[in-house]
């Protein structure tokens, strides 16, 4: 199938690659406007998609604007995510501010975790949302379940199923024009994982999927390094955890070093967040055994299997936090070792 790709060619810092029918675009501001036969995988500071994807959309970035038509599912994580296109399957989104525009249309279910959530588009499936503030002002074809600090149903909210919510009673506003065909159930607000923790958890899965999809070979080789050299991986991970903050503090002493220190801290936090990816891929391969597949799709499946296991272990009281720390150190060290090996190979 012939396809053309417009990906901000005027910006040399943006990189676009084709892997079979899939498109991988990354950089400061990747912009895809044309048709992609397979999956569209985008990562960057300001991500824009307004074309057509025959498969899924996978995106991670500070800001994302997702338009056009996605024939598969949407999986996105970022600071601000703006969905205004058509999605023929499900949408899973994690971010600070999330806006499903009135022009957005999702044929399947929508799963959202965020700080501020606006849902104004048309959803044929159900809606599951957790966030600080949730505003629903559009049609939903099935049940809606909300866990939030505040909830507002606008005049255009039309829920074909039932509404269940965990929100403080004085923080719920339902417009008289809003319609709920099924039952409305106010569930007790209970103590549990904070919305921020849920956001981090879902964000880890989405960001991890995007990272593995962008760099499947690197993820697989880092997991191999972890299995072959766990001790060395631990040493590299511990060294990074200790030495990088010290270096950043030293850089902050001078005015010239402040930008470098801020950049170092940003990279440090990002790698800490994604440090468990290599461990998740390794665990997934271990669990699946002979059923584990190679290639990009295989790496993503391995990550999801292992990542879900790490999340389940992580919520176990006392032990979970310790195991999460170990997984972060080991995974971070394995990725650093692999990155160093790649630099040495390129230098030869």
N, C-alpha and C positions, 0 to 999 in steps of 0.2 A: 504494500500500500504506500503510495507516495504521500509524503507529508512535508510541510515546510515549517521552519521554526524561527520565530523572531524573538530573540532573547537579549535585547538591549545591547546590540553589537557596538554601539557607540561607547560603551563602557568596557575598557579592556580588563578591568578587575573582575568582571563577571565571566564565569566559565560554564559552557554548555557541552554536554556529551550525550551521545545516543548509544544505548545499549540494546541492540535489537529494536524492538518497537517502543522501548521506554526512553524517556527523556530525563536527564539529570542536569539541573541548573543550580548553580550556587554563586555567591558573590555578595557584594554590598547591596545590590538592587536587581536581582534577576526578574525579568519580565517576559512572560510567555504569552503570546497572543494568537498562535495558530494551533492546528490540530496535532494531537499526539496519539498515535494508534494504541499505545499501551499505557503504562503508568506515568504520571507526571510527578517527579520528585524534586522539590525546590527547597533551598535553604539560603538564608541571607538576612540582612538587616531590614530591608523593605521589599517584600515579596509580592509580586503581582501576577495573577493568572486570569486570563480572560479568553482563553481558547476552548478547545474541546479535548477531553481525555477519554480514550476508549477503555481505560482501566481505572485505577484508583488515583487519587491525589494525596500525596504525602508531603507535608510542609512543616518547616520549623523556621522561626524568624521573629525579629522584634515586632514587625508589623506585617500582616498578611491580608491581602485583598483577593478573595477567591470568587471569580465570576465565571462566565461561560457555562459549559455543561460538563459534568463529570458522570460518565456512564457507570462507574464503579462507586466506591465509597470515598469519603473524605476523612483524613486523619491529620489533624493540625495542632501544633503547640506553639505558643508565642506570647508576646506581650499584649498586642491588640490584634484581634482576628475579626475580619469583616467578610461575611459570606453573603453574596448577592446573586449567586448562580443557581443552576439546577443540578441536583444530585439524585441519581437514579437508585442508589442503595442507601446505606447508613452514613451518618456523620458523627465522628467522635472528635471533640474539640476541647482543649485545655488552654487557658490563657488568663491574662489579667482582665482585659475588657473584651467581651465577645458580643458581636452584633450580627444577628441573622436578619438581614434587611427584608423589607416587605416584598421585594422582588425575588427573594430566595424561595426555592421549592425543593423539598427533600421527600423522596418517595418512601424511604424506610424510616427507621428509628433515629432519634437524635440523642446523643449522650454528651453532656456539657459539664465541665467543672471550671469555675472562674470567679473573679472578683465581682465584676458587674456584668450581668447577662441580660441582653435584650433579644427577645424572640418575637419577630413581627412577620416572618415568612410563613408559608403554608407547609405543614408537616402532615404527610399521609399516615405515618406511623405514630409511635408514641414518643414521649419526651421524658427524659430523666435528667434532672439538673441539680447541681449542688454549687452554691456560691454565696457571696456576701449579699448582693441585691439581685433579685430576679424579677424581670418584667415580661409578662406574656401578653401579646396583643395581636394574635393571629390565630388561624384555624389549626387544630391538631386532630388527626383522624382517630387516635386511640387514647389510651390512658396517659395521664400526666402525673409524675411524682417529683416533688420539689423538696429540697432540704436547703434552707437559706436563713440569712439573718433578717431578710424582709422579702415580701412577695406582693406583687401587684398584678392584677388581671385587668387589662384595659378594655375599652368598649368593643373592640374587634376580636376579643378572645372567644373562640368557639371550640369547645372540647367535646368531641364525639363520645369519648369514654368517660372514665371517672377521674376525679382529682384527689390526690393524697398529698399532704404537705406536712413537713416538720418545720414550723416557723413560729416564733413567739406570737401570741394571739394579737397583741397590739401592733404588730408589724405586718398584718395582712390587710390588703385593700382589694376588694372585688367590685368592679364597676357594675352598676345595675344592668347595663346592657350586655355584660358578659354572659355567656351561656355554657352550662355544663350538663351534658345529656345524662351522665351517670351520677353516681353519688359523690359527695364532697366529704372527705374525712380529714379532720385535723388530728394528726398523730402527736403524741407527747414529745416535746423537745427533750432529748436526753443527751447526757454527756457521752462523748465518743471522740473519734478522730476529728480534729478541727478541719474546717474547710480548706485551710492552707495546706494541711498535711495530705488531704485527699487530692488537692490540686497538684502537689509535688509528686504523688504516687502516679496519677494518671499522666501527668506531664512526662515522667520518666519513661513510661511505656511508649508514649507517642514519639518523644524525642529520640528514644532508643531505636524505635523502628525506622525512623528517618535516617539516623546515623548509620545503622547497619545496612539499610538499603543504598545509601550513598557510597559506603565503603565496605562492601561485603567481604572482599578478600582480606582487608586489614583486620576486620572484626574476627574472621575465622583464624587468621594467623596469630592474632593476639591471644585468642583462646587456646591455641596450640602452645604458645609460649607459656601460658599459665599452667597448663598441664605438665609441660616438660620441666619448667623451672619455677616452681612455686616459691622457693626460698629467695631466689634472686628477684622475683616479682615483688615479694614483700619488702625487701630492702630498698628497691627503687621507689615503691609507693610510700614508705615511711620517710625516705629522704626528701621526696617531693613535698609531703605534708609539712615537714619541719622547715626545710631550707627556703622554700619559696616565700612564705610570709616574712621570714627574716630579711630576705633580699628586698622585698617590697617596702618594708619599714626603713631600710637603709636608703632606698631610692627616694623616699618621701622627705628625707632630711634636706635635700637640695631642691630648689624650685625647678631646675631643668629636669630632674628625675621624676617629678610628680606625674606627668602623662604616662611615662613608662610604668610607674608603680600602679596606676589605675588600670592600665591595660593588663598588667601582670595579674592583678587581683581578679579581673573579669575572666581571664583564661583559667585561673586557679579555681574559681567557683564553678565554671562550666565543666572542667575536667572532674572535679569532685562529684558533680551531679551525674555525670555519665560514667564515672569510674566503674560502676558495677556491670556495665554492658558486656565486657569481655567475660566476666564470671557468669553472667546470664547465658551467653552463647555457649560457654563450656558446659554449664549444667544442662542446658537443653539438649546438647549432643549426647551427653551422658545418659539422660533419661530416655531419649528416643532410641538410642543404640543403633541397631541396624536400620531403623526406619528414618534416621536423620538423613536429610538430603543436602547436597552441595549447591553452590551457586547462591545468587542473591535471595531468592525465595526461601531456600533452605536455611540460610543464615537468619532471615527474619523470623521464621517459624521457631528455630532453635532459641532465639532471643526471647520470644514471647513465652515459650514454655519455661525457660529458666528464669525470666524476669518475674513471672507470676509466682513462681516458687519462692523467690527472694522476697517478694512483697508479703506473702503469707507468713514466712518465717520472721520478717521484720516487725510484724505486729504482735508477736509473742512477747509478753511482759519480761523485762530484764534481759533475757537471752537475745531477743530480736535485735535490739540496738547494737549489741556487741558483735553479732554475726554480720549485720549490715556494715559496720565499721571495717571488719576483716575483709568482707567482699569488696568494699571500696578500695582499700589499700592494695589488695591483690590485683584487682582489675586495672587500677590506675598504673601500677608498676608494670604489668604485662603490656599495656598500651605504650608506655614510655619506652620499654625495651624494644618493642617492634618498631616504633617511630625512629629510634636511634639506628636500628639496623637498616631501615629504608634510607636514611640520610647517608650512611656509610656506603650503601650500594650505589647511590647516585653520585657520590664523590669519586668513585673508582672510574 
